[in-house]
Amino acid sequence: MVDERCIKCFLRTYERLFEKYNVSERHQGFFLSFFNHIVKGNYTNFAPEIQRNLNRTFCRLIGMEDPFSQEKEDSNRIALELYDEWKPKVIESNNPFNLALKLAIAGNIMDYGASTSFDIHKTIDSVLQSNFAIDKSKELKQGLLKAKQVLYLGDNAGEIVFDKLFIETTQHGNITYAVKGAPVLNDVTMDDANQVNMHCSANVISNGYDAPSTILSHCSDEFLRIYNSADLIISKGQGNLEGLLDTKDPRIFFLLMVKCDLIAEILEVKKDDFVVHSFS
């Protein structure tokens, strides 16, 4: 069985979408029957795979490819405005790497899959005043200096802009940024990369799969070639962490804000903590 806390989180997401799209009681009943089959049956206990199947079924139900398209567009617009504000501050900072890294992790709050709203300004203030609960930032900086090829695994729309600022601040010449293969929740896709001009800062590829995570067994051959050849991998967010944590790959650095008690327990930190984690 998947953790009961995950089930409640999934259900809250789709209850909000029922209201947003005025889903009929008949269609709600159909979806909830499927929901119970997926989360309480023997299909899988892997949360990102469950979310993928729930997302695909809901999209078919309402006849829409991307139920979060407006939220994603709004997130990208807001983050681009913040990019214009923070880019000069990062350049002028005494420690540009550390400031850009903190902003990239603050951007992880921009997650409509986890919440109906968030305050990016408050989160930026919080991360700037906090220490990382797990701090492998020095190892990350040294790793980037040594790495010939870097793979950066994107998470959410809006957040991608803060990723872009961090990538630019590293001044690394060979970073590939991976987006999801198709819309799922508010995760980044190629459309988001185009909206924020990520191509100007990194090579951009799709991972070839539409789960809110990086599930290597389902990713495309193109993605896996780059994944396997990368000297260093940056994994953003809880979803990517869920897909890759058990690999214990020393090349991976997990950057995230801890948004739920389950992930806090796994990492042995507190909810709302900021984390730069690695097995290196």
C-alpha positions as CSV (number, residue, x, y, z in Angstrom):
1,M,0.0,0.0,0.0
2,V,1.1,3.5,-0.8
3,D,1.4,5.7,2.3
4,E,-2.0,7.0,3.5
5,R,-0.6,10.5,3.6
6,C,0.1,10.4,-0.1
7,I,-3.4,9.2,-0.8
8,K,-4.9,12.1,1.0
9,C,-2.6,14.5,-0.9
10,F,-3.6,13.0,-4.2
11,L,-7.3,13.3,-3.3
12,R,-6.9,17.0,-2.4
13,T,-5.4,17.7,-5.8
14,Y,-8.3,16.2,-7.7
15,E,-11.0,17.6,-5.4
16,R,-9.6,21.0,-6.3
17,L,-9.6,20.1,-10.0
18,F,-13.2,18.9,-9.7
19,E,-14.2,22.4,-8.5
20,K,-12.0,24.2,-11.0
21,Y,-13.4,22.4,-14.0
22,N,-17.0,22.0,-12.7
23,V,-16.8,18.2,-13.1
24,S,-20.2,16.5,-13.0
25,E,-21.1,14.2,-10.1
26,R,-21.2,11.3,-12.5
27,H,-17.7,11.9,-13.8
28,Q,-16.5,12.5,-10.3
29,G,-17.9,9.1,-9.3
30,F,-16.2,7.5,-12.2
31,F,-12.8,9.1,-11.4
32,L,-13.0,8.3,-7.7
33,S,-13.8,4.6,-8.5
34,F,-10.6,4.6,-10.6
35,F,-8.8,6.4,-7.9
36,N,-9.6,3.8,-5.3
37,H,-8.6,1.0,-7.7
38,I,-5.2,2.6,-8.3
39,V,-4.3,3.7,-4.8
40,K,-5.8,0.8,-2.8
41,G,-5.3,-2.1,-5.3
42,N,-2.1,-4.0,-6.1
43,Y,-1.2,-2.0,-9.1
44,T,1.7,0.0,-7.7
45,N,2.8,1.6,-4.5
46,F,5.1,4.1,-6.2
47,A,3.6,7.6,-5.8
48,P,4.9,9.2,-9.0
49,E,3.5,6.3,-11.1
50,I,0.2,6.6,-9.3
51,Q,0.1,10.3,-10.0
52,R,0.8,9.7,-13.7
53,N,-2.1,7.3,-14.1
54,L,-4.5,9.6,-12.1
55,N,-3.4,12.6,-14.2
56,R,-3.9,10.8,-17.5
57,T,-7.3,9.5,-16.5
58,F,-8.5,12.9,-15.3
59,C,-7.3,14.6,-18.5
60,R,-9.2,12.1,-20.6
61,L,-12.3,12.7,-18.4
62,I,-12.3,16.5,-19.0
63,G,-10.9,16.4,-22.5
64,M,-7.9,18.6,-21.7
65,E,-4.2,17.8,-22.2
66,D,-2.9,20.2,-19.5
67,P,-5.3,21.1,-16.6
68,F,-2.6,23.3,-15.1
69,S,-1.7,25.2,-18.2
70,Q,-2.8,28.6,-16.8
71,E,-1.1,28.1,-13.5
72,K,2.1,27.2,-15.3
73,E,2.0,30.2,-17.5
74,D,1.3,32.5,-14.5
75,S,4.2,30.9,-12.6
76,N,6.6,31.4,-15.5
77,R,5.5,35.0,-15.8
78,I,5.9,35.7,-12.1
79,A,9.3,34.0,-11.9
80,L,10.6,35.9,-15.0
81,E,9.7,39.2,-13.2
82,L,11.7,37.9,-10.2
83,Y,14.5,36.9,-12.5
84,D,14.9,40.5,-13.6
85,E,14.9,41.6,-10.0
86,W,17.3,39.0,-8.7
87,K,19.8,38.6,-11.5
88,P,21.7,41.8,-10.8
89,K,21.6,41.0,-7.0
90,V,23.2,37.6,-7.7
91,I,25.9,39.1,-9.9
92,E,26.8,41.8,-7.3
93,S,26.6,39.3,-4.4
94,N,29.7,38.4,-2.4
95,N,28.8,34.7,-3.0
96,P,26.8,34.5,-6.3
97,F,26.8,30.7,-6.3
98,N,25.3,30.4,-2.8
99,L,22.6,33.1,-3.5
100,A,21.6,31.5,-6.8
101,L,21.5,28.1,-5.2
102,K,19.2,29.3,-2.5
103,L,16.9,31.0,-5.0
104,A,16.8,27.8,-7.1
105,I,15.6,25.9,-4.0
106,A,13.2,28.7,-3.0
107,G,11.6,28.2,-6.5
108,N,10.7,24.7,-5.5
109,I,7.7,26.1,-3.6
110,M,6.0,26.9,-6.9
111,D,4.0,23.7,-6.9
112,Y,0.3,23.6,-7.7
113,G,0.3,19.8,-7.4
114,A,1.1,20.2,-3.7
115,S,-0.9,23.3,-2.9
116,T,-3.5,25.7,-4.3
117,S,-1.3,28.7,-3.5
118,F,2.1,29.7,-2.3
119,D,4.1,32.9,-1.5
120,I,7.3,32.9,-3.4
121,H,8.4,36.2,-1.9
122,K,8.0,34.8,1.6
123,T,9.8,31.6,0.7
124,I,12.8,33.6,-0.8
125,D,13.0,35.6,2.5
126,S,12.9,32.3,4.5
127,V,15.6,30.5,2.5
128,L,17.9,33.5,2.6
129,Q,17.7,33.6,6.4
130,S,18.0,29.8,6.8
131,N,20.8,27.3,6.8
132,F,20.3,24.1,4.7
133,A,19.0,21.3,6.9
134,I,21.3,19.0,4.8
135,D,24.1,21.0,3.3
136,K,26.2,19.5,0.5
137,S,26.5,22.8,-1.3
138,K,30.3,22.9,-1.1
139,E,30.5,19.4,-2.6
140,L,28.1,20.5,-5.3
141,K,30.2,23.6,-6.2
142,Q,33.4,21.5,-6.3
143,G,31.6,18.8,-8.4
144,L,30.5,21.4,-10.9
145,L,34.0,22.7,-11.3
146,K,35.3,19.2,-12.1
147,A,32.3,17.9,-14.2
148,K,32.6,17.9,-17.9
149,Q,29.0,17.0,-18.5
150,V,26.1,18.0,-16.2
151,L,22.5,16.9,-16.3
152,Y,19.9,19.1,-14.5
153,L,16.5,17.5,-13.9
154,G,13.7,20.1,-13.9
155,D,10.7,20.0,-11.6
156,N,8.0,22.7,-11.8
157,A,6.9,25.6,-14.0
158,G,8.1,28.9,-12.6
159,E,10.8,27.1,-10.7
160,I,12.5,26.6,-14.0
161,V,13.3,30.3,-14.1
162,F,15.2,30.0,-10.9
163,D,17.0,26.9,-12.3
164,K,18.0,29.0,-15.3
165,L,19.5,31.7,-13.0
166,F,21.4,29.1,-11.1
167,I,22.7,27.5,-14.3
168,E,23.8,30.8,-15.6
169,T,25.6,31.6,-12.3
170,T,27.6,28.4,-12.5
171,Q,29.0,29.5,-15.8
172,H,29.4,25.8,-16.8
173,G,29.6,25.2,-20.5
174,N,27.9,21.9,-20.8
175,I,24.6,21.6,-18.9
176,T,21.6,19.6,-20.2
177,Y,18.2,20.5,-18.7
178,A,15.6,17.8,-18.8
179,V,11.9,18.4,-18.8
180,K,9.0,15.9,-18.7
181,G,7.8,14.2,-21.8
182,A,4.2,15.5,-21.6
183,P,2.1,17.6,-19.2
184,V,1.6,16.2,-15.7
185,L,0.5,18.4,-12.8
186,N,2.5,21.6,-13.1
187,D,5.8,19.9,-14.0
188,V,8.0,21.5,-16.6
189,T,7.6,20.5,-20.3
190,M,9.3,21.7,-23.5
191,D,6.6,24.5,-23.7
192,D,7.8,25.9,-20.4
193,A,11.4,25.7,-21.5
194,N,10.5,27.7,-24.6
195,Q,8.5,30.2,-22.5
196,V,11.5,31.1,-20.3
197,N,14.2,30.7,-23.1
198,M,16.0,27.9,-21.2
199,H,17.6,27.1,-24.5
200,C,19.7,30.2,-24.2
201,S,21.3,28.8,-20.9
202,A,21.4,25.0,-21.4
203,N,20.8,22.2,-23.8
204,V,17.2,21.1,-23.3
205,I,15.8,17.6,-23.8
206,S,12.7,15.7,-22.8
207,N,13.0,12.7,-20.5
208,G,10.4,10.9,-22.6
209,Y,7.9,10.1,-19.9
210,D,5.0,11.9,-18.3
211,A,5.3,11.0,-14.6
212,P,6.0,13.8,-12.1
213,S,9.4,12.2,-11.4
214,T,12.4,10.7,-13.2
215,I,11.7,7.0,-13.5
216,L,14.7,5.6,-15.3
217,S,13.0,2.4,-16.5
218,H,10.6,4.5,-18.6
219,C,12.8,7.3,-19.8
220,S,13.8,7.6,-23.5
221,D,17.0,6.3,-24.9
222,E,18.2,9.8,-25.6
223,F,17.7,10.8,-22.0
224,L,19.4,7.7,-20.7
225,R,22.4,8.2,-22.9
226,I,22.9,11.6,-21.3
227,Y,22.0,10.4,-17.8
228,N,24.5,7.6,-18.0
229,S,27.3,9.8,-19.3
230,A,26.8,12.7,-17.0
231,D,29.6,13.4,-14.5
232,L,27.1,15.2,-12.1
233,I,23.3,15.2,-11.9
234,I,21.2,17.9,-10.2
235,S,17.8,16.6,-9.2
236,K,15.1,19.3,-8.3
237,G,12.1,18.6,-6.1
238,Q,10.4,15.8,-4.2
239,G,9.2,14.0,-7.2
240,N,12.6,13.5,-8.8
241,L,13.9,12.6,-5.3
242,E,11.3,9.8,-5.0
243,G,12.3,8.4,-8.3
244,L,16.1,8.5,-7.7
245,L,16.8,8.4,-4.0
246,D,17.1,4.6,-3.8
247,T,19.8,4.6,-6.5
248,K,22.2,6.1,-4.0
249,D,24.1,7.4,-7.0
250,P,27.0,9.6,-5.8
251,R,26.7,11.8,-8.9
252,I,23.3,13.1,-7.9
253,F,22.6,16.2,-5.8
254,F,19.0,16.6,-4.6
255,L,17.9,20.2,-4.3
256,L,14.5,20.7,-2.7
257,M,12.2,22.3,-0.2
258,V,10.7,19.6,2.0
259,K,6.9,19.9,1.6
260,C,5.5,16.9,3.4
261,D,6.0,14.9,6.6
262,L,6.8,11.7,4.6
263,I,9.8,13.2,2.8
264,A,10.8,14.9,6.0
265,E,10.9,11.4,7.7
266,I,12.8,9.9,4.8
267,L,15.5,12.6,4.9
268,E,15.4,13.0,8.7
269,V,14.7,16.7,8.5
270,K,11.6,18.9,9.2
271,K,8.8,19.9,6.9
272,D,9.7,23.3,5.2
273,D,13.4,22.6,5.5
274,F,15.7,23.4,2.6
275,V,18.0,20.6,1.5
276,V,21.1,20.0,-0.7
277,H,21.5,16.3,-0.3
278,S,24.0,13.8,-1.9
279,F,25.5,10.4,-1.3
280,S,28.9,11.8,-2.5
